[in-house]
Amino acid sequence: MDIVLELTDTFIADYVYAWAHPAKPAPYDYPAGTAANATAQTFSSWTWEPATQLLQIQPSQAAYMSAWTRDNVWRQLITLYFIVWIFGLVVYFLFASLSYYFIFDKRTLNHPKFIKNQIWLEILQANKSMPFMALCTAPLMALEVRGFSKLYDTTEQGPGLWYNFAQFPLFLVFTDFGIYWIHRYLHHPRIYKHLHKPHHKWIMPTPYASHAFHPLDGFAQSLPYHIFPFIFPLQKAAYVALFVFVNFWSILIHDGEYLTNNPVVNGAACHSLHHSRFEVNYGQFFTAFDRLGGTYRTPEAWMFEKEKKMSEKQWKAESTKVDTFVKEIEGSDDRTYDPPVDKKNI
């Protein structure tokens, strides 16, 4: 994340901190015109070292004009907090909106288990949670930025060229294993009703439900992503790409578009069963750990027949099954559903 931090500093944060917390005036005999005293008006002992060799942008004079230099831990924590929060919001709204308008089948809005004002409630839950999830995440990213992780920059600094490719499947398998067990324990009766139930409010989720968690639930399920670079080497640019990918994937498995019944990949069909059957298909990327843990539920054939899937007859049958699971897991259903009106143009 130090690459994103450096870009944010260069284009935004340097100017903000120079204004909000300016450096004290330089000593009268401090040599003017040096890189460390960019304006000959303030004193800074900080020197620039690029976060990556792949992309280098020379800092402006503002980088030397704050009492909090770029390597100040408090400045890093504050900036990383806003990066995780704002960057997360941008990714969420961009990809969720693209998915909703171009992929999501709007006929789902007519489903009897679609909640009243659901899209607004999903967005509201996500926006309420993200600032708190960012607060939990920023310290872990600060540790990464400050050199406590195994993040590396160039191939020469890593295990080798082979690892530039191997790190991606390793990351996915490791995080999927972690998320499987965290997600499964979030369904423990004593935990579910306090933390995970808000996400299961959406029996028929839209892409906007992808980040609509209780903040501690969302952070808990993100922990494997942040733990990985403290255990395994991870290339810095790959880290940023994977950060975007995991957010994008979370949206894809909530888009309701069942493209294929893949026995390996935990796609939207598998995850939709998790929302309607509750205690199955806990995995994020793959079905392997659900299979090993005895919690795998195979998507049914009708789920891939678009017209049958969207038929009122199928909806009625599914609603009856959902009611059984809701009663078993939650005891009573406190959701308020939309009346069956025509919402195709919404």
C-alpha positions in Angstrom: 0.0 0.0 0.0 3.0 2.3 0.2 2.7 2.9 -3.6 -0.8 4.2 -3.1 0.3 6.2 -0.1 3.1 7.8 -2.0 0.8 8.8 -4.9 -1.7 10.2 -2.4 1.0 12.2 -0.6 2.3 13.5 -3.9 -1.0 14.8 -5.3 -3.0 15.5 -2.2 -1.6 14.9 1.3 1.6 16.9 1.0 -0.4 20.0 0.4 -2.9 19.3 3.1 -0.3 18.6 5.8 1.8 21.6 4.7 -1.2 23.8 5.3 -2.6 22.1 8.4 0.7 21.5 10.2 3.5 23.6 8.6 7.1 23.0 9.5 9.0 25.5 11.6 11.2 28.1 9.8 14.6 26.9 8.8 17.7 28.2 10.7 19.1 31.4 9.1 22.3 29.7 8.0 20.6 26.6 6.6 21.8 26.3 2.9 19.2 27.4 0.5 18.3 25.5 -2.7 18.9 22.0 -1.4 16.4 19.2 -1.9 15.9 18.8 1.8 15.0 22.6 2.1 13.0 22.9 -1.1 11.8 26.4 -0.5 14.6 27.8 1.6 11.9 28.8 4.1 11.4 25.6 6.1 13.6 23.0 7.6 13.1 19.3 6.9 15.4 16.4 7.6 13.3 14.0 5.5 14.6 12.7 2.2 12.6 11.2 -0.5 13.0 7.5 -1.3 10.6 6.1 -4.0 8.2 3.4 -2.8 8.7 1.5 -6.1 11.1 1.4 -8.9 8.2 0.8 -11.3 6.8 4.3 -10.9 8.7 7.3 -9.6 7.2 10.8 -9.3 9.4 13.5 -7.8 7.8 15.1 -4.8 6.8 18.8 -5.0 8.1 21.5 -2.5 5.0 20.8 -0.4 6.5 17.5 0.6 9.1 19.4 2.7 6.9 22.0 4.2 5.0 20.1 7.0 6.2 19.3 10.5 4.8 15.9 9.9 7.0 14.4 7.2 5.9 11.5 5.0 7.5 9.0 7.4 5.7 10.3 10.5 3.7 7.4 11.9 0.7 9.5 12.8 0.5 11.1 9.4 0.7 7.7 7.8 -2.1 6.3 10.0 -4.4 9.2 9.2 -3.6 9.2 5.4 -4.0 5.4 5.2 -7.3 5.6 7.1 -8.7 8.0 4.4 -7.2 6.0 1.6 -8.9 2.8 2.8 -12.2 4.6 3.4 -12.3 6.8 0.2 -10.6 4.3 -2.1 -13.0 1.6 -0.8 -16.0 3.8 -1.5 -14.8 4.6 -5.0 -14.3 0.9 -5.8 -17.6 0.0 -4.2 -19.8 2.5 -6.0 -18.0 2.2 -9.3 -18.1 -1.6 -9.7 -21.4 -2.1 -7.8 -23.1 0.5 -10.1 -21.6 -1.0 -13.2 -22.7 -4.4 -12.1 -26.2 -3.2 -11.2 -26.9 -1.4 -14.4 -25.2 -3.8 -16.9 -25.4 -7.2 -15.3 -27.9 -7.4 -12.5 -31.4 -8.7 -13.6 -33.8 -6.0 -12.5 -36.6 -8.6 -12.4 -35.1 -9.6 -9.0 -36.7 -6.4 -7.6 -40.0 -8.2 -7.9 -39.0 -11.2 -5.9 -41.2 -11.7 -2.8 -38.0 -11.8 -0.6 -36.8 -8.5 -1.9 -36.8 -6.1 1.1 -38.6 -2.7 1.0 -36.1 0.0 0.1 -33.4 -2.7 -0.1 -30.9 -1.0 -2.4 -31.0 2.2 -0.3 -30.6 0.1 2.9 -27.6 -1.9 1.4 -25.9 1.4 0.4 -26.6 2.9 3.8 -25.2 -0.2 5.7 -22.0 -0.2 3.5 -21.5 3.5 4.1 -22.0 3.2 7.8 -19.5 0.4 8.1 -16.7 1.5 5.8 -15.3 4.3 8.1 -15.1 1.8 11.0 -13.6 -0.9 8.9 -11.0 1.6 7.7 -10.2 2.5 11.3 -9.4 -1.2 12.0 -7.5 -1.7 8.8 -5.2 1.4 8.8 -2.9 0.2 11.6 -2.2 -3.1 9.7 -1.4 -1.2 6.6 0.9 1.2 8.5 2.8 -1.8 9.7 3.2 -2.9 6.1 4.3 0.5 5.0 6.8 0.8 7.8 8.6 -2.4 6.7 7.2 -5.1 9.1 5.8 -7.2 6.3 7.3 -9.2 3.5 6.2 -6.9 0.7 8.9 -6.5 -2.0 9.3 -4.3 -5.0 11.3 -5.8 -7.9 11.7 -9.4 -8.9 15.3 -9.3 -7.7 14.1 -8.5 -4.2 11.7 -11.4 -4.2 12.0 -15.2 -4.3 12.4 -15.1 -8.0 10.5 -14.8 -11.3 8.5 -17.9 -10.7 7.0 -16.4 -7.5 5.7 -13.4 -9.5 3.2 -15.8 -10.9 2.9 -18.2 -7.9 2.0 -15.5 -5.4 -1.5 -15.0 -7.0 -2.9 -18.6 -6.5 -1.1 -18.8 -3.1 -2.8 -15.6 -2.0 -6.2 -16.8 -3.2 -5.9 -20.2 -1.5 -4.6 -18.8 1.8 -7.2 -16.1 2.0 -10.0 -18.5 1.0 -9.0 -20.9 3.8 -9.0 -18.1 6.3 -12.3 -16.6 5.2 -13.9 -20.0 5.2 -13.3 -20.5 8.9 -13.9 -16.9 9.9 -17.1 -16.8 7.9 -18.2 -20.2 9.3 -17.6 -19.1 12.9 -19.6 -15.9 12.2 -22.6 -18.2 11.9 -22.2 -19.4 15.4 -25.5 -18.6 17.1 -23.9 -16.3 19.7 -22.0 -14.4 17.1 -24.4 -14.4 14.1 -27.1 -12.3 15.7 -24.7 -9.6 16.8 -22.3 -9.4 13.8 -23.2 -11.4 10.7 -27.0 -11.1 10.7 -26.9 -7.6 9.1 -25.4 -9.1 5.9 -27.9 -11.8 5.8 -30.7 -9.3 5.8 -30.4 -9.5 2.0 -31.9 -12.8 1.0 -32.0 -11.6 -2.6 -28.9 -9.4 -2.7 -27.9 -6.8 -5.2 -24.3 -5.8 -6.0 -24.7 -3.1 -3.4 -25.0 -5.7 -0.7 -21.4 -6.8 -1.4 -20.0 -4.4 1.3 -23.2 -4.1 3.4 -21.7 -5.7 6.6 -21.5 -4.9 10.3 -18.1 -3.2 10.4 -16.5 -5.9 12.7 -17.9 -8.6 10.4 -16.4 -6.9 7.3 -13.0 -6.4 9.0 -12.9 -10.0 10.4 -13.4 -11.4 6.9 -10.7 -9.1 5.5 -8.1 -10.2 8.0 -6.6 -13.0 5.8 -5.9 -10.4 3.1 -3.9 -8.3 5.6 -2.2 -11.3 7.3 -0.9 -12.8 4.1 2.0 -10.3 3.4 3.3 -10.8 7.0 3.7 -14.5 6.4 4.4 -14.7 2.6 6.3 -12.5 0.2 4.0 -10.3 -1.9 5.0 -7.9 -4.7 3.9 -4.4 -4.0 2.1 -3.8 -7.3 0.4 -7.2 -6.9 -0.8 -6.2 -3.5 -2.6 -3.1 -4.9 -4.1 -5.2 -7.8 -5.3 -7.9 -5.4 -6.8 -5.2 -3.1 -9.0 -4.1 -6.0 -9.7 -7.6 -7.1 -11.0 -8.9 -3.8 -13.4 -5.9 -3.7 -14.5 -6.5 -7.3 -15.0 -10.2 -6.6 -17.2 -9.5 -3.6 -19.4 -7.5 -5.9 -19.5 -10.2 -8.6 -20.7 -12.9 -6.3 -23.6 -10.7 -5.3 -24.7 -9.7 -8.8 -27.2 -12.6 -9.2 -25.9 -13.5 -12.6 -25.2 -17.3 -12.6 -23.0 -17.7 -15.6 -21.7 -21.2 -15.0 -21.9 -24.1 -12.5 -18.2 -24.4 -12.0 -17.3 -27.2 -9.5 -14.2 -25.3 -8.4 -15.1 -21.6 -8.3 -17.4 -20.2 -5.7 -19.4 -18.0 -8.0 -22.6 -16.0 -7.7 -24.8 -19.1 -7.8 -22.9 -20.7 -4.9 -23.0 -17.5 -2.9 -26.7 -16.9 -3.6 -27.4 -20.2 -1.9 -25.4 -18.9 1.2 -27.8 -16.0 1.4 -30.9 -18.1 1.0 -29.8 -21.3 2.8 -27.6 -19.5 5.3 -25.2 -22.3 6.6 -23.7 -23.5 3.3 -21.0 -22.2 0.8 -18.9 -20.2 3.2 -16.0 -19.9 0.8 -15.0 -16.7 -1.1 -13.2 -17.9 -4.2 -13.3 -21.7 -4.3 -15.6 -24.6 -3.3 -12.7 -26.8 -2.0 -12.9 -25.9 1.7 -16.7 -26.1 1.8 -16.3 -29.6 0.3 -13.7 -30.6 2.9 -15.8 -29.0 5.7 -19.0 -30.7 4.6 -20.8 -27.4 4.0 -20.9 -27.3 0.2 -24.3 -27.0 -1.5 -24.3 -27.6 -5.3 -26.3 -25.0 -7.2 -29.5 -26.5 -8.7 -30.0 -26.8 -12.5 -33.0 -24.3 -12.5 -30.7 -21.6 -11.3 -29.0 -21.5 -14.7 -32.3 -21.4 -16.6 -32.9 -17.7 -16.6 -36.6 -17.7 -17.3 -37.3 -20.4 -14.8 -35.2 -18.7 -12.2 -37.2 -15.6 -12.7 -40.6 -17.2 -12.7 -43.2 -16.6 -10.0 -43.7 -20.3 -9.5 -40.0 -20.7 -8.7 -40.0 -17.7 -6.5 -42.9 -19.0 -4.5 -41.2 -22.4 -4.0 -38.0 -20.7 -3.0 -39.7 -18.4 -0.6 -41.3 -21.3 1.2 -37.8 -22.9 1.6 -36.3 -19.6 2.8 -39.0 -19.2 5.4 -38.0 -22.5 6.8 -34.4 -21.6 7.1 -35.1 -18.2 8.5 -37.3 -19.7 11.2 -34.6 -22.3 12.0 -31.6 -19.9 12.1 -33.1 -16.6 13.2 -36.3 -17.7 15.0 -38.5 -15.0 13.4 -38.2 -12.8 10.3 -37.9 -9.1 11.1 -37.5 -8.1 7.5 -40.1 -5.9 5.8 -40.6 -7.0 2.2 -41.7 -4.9 -0.8 -45.3 -5.5 -2.0 -45.5 -7.4 -5.4 -45.7 -4.4 -7.7 -44.0 -3.8 -11.1 -40.5 -2.4 -10.5 -38.9 -3.4 -13.8 -38.0 0.2 -14.7 -36.4 1.0 -11.3 
